[in-house]
Amino acid sequence: MAAQVLVAGKKYEGKYVAFESFTSTKVVSSGKDPVRVINAAEKKGIVEPVVVFVPRSDIAYIY
């Protein structure tokens, strides 16, 4: 199975990113505060935005 990249590039590193849905790759809002990211997406008419955190590439994250 090929890997799917939701967000490419360094523009969104270290930020929360909202998508229209689980199948969409269109970023509708982004920022450091997830609540503000959700609110911004909802103001654009997205009823249930999908929000993910994009880690910085120079830091190892352990979940």
Secondary structure, 3 states (H helix, E strand, C coil): CCCCCCCCCCCCCCEEEEECCCCCCCEEEEECCHHHHHHHHHHCCCCCCEEEEECCCCCCCCC
